[in-house]
Amino acid sequence: MVSAAFYGLIAMSVGVYMAATSDYLFKAAHGHLNLLGWVTMSIFGIVYFVLPDLASTKLAKLHFYCAHIAVLFLSGGMAIFVLFGSTNVAKVGAVFAISSMLLFLFGLIKYGSDNTSLPHASVIDSKLPISE
């Protein structure tokens, strides 16, 4: 979750810069950094928190690195495209983004189908407030 917050902070900083200068040249990089870096990485973190059996696998570790490469290369690739006109870095990032989602989906199918292993299942299933 720390990396998601870090990506979110960078994306928000780019957004504030764009608004302050009325220069929206990097809007595609800003959008991809927000969506892949902040939102998607947050969702991954929450799922791994809820499914610790999945989080402890080598597959999850591979997914973690693949997702980070996707964020950096796709968002950075958008900025490189704006500055230099090359889409090569963004294409590499897109391949890693698809690959990381496939790894995540495979992990969910393989390790996430047994709801009895959820650490917070009793809280989810009960009518009690979470604070009790």
Secondary structure by P-SEA (a helix, b strand, c coil): caaaaaaaaaaaaaaaaaaaaccccaaaaaaaaaacccaaaaaaaaaaaacccccccaaaaaaaaaaaaaaaaaaaaaaaaaccccaaaaaaaaaaaaaaaaaaaaaaaacccccccccccccccccccccc
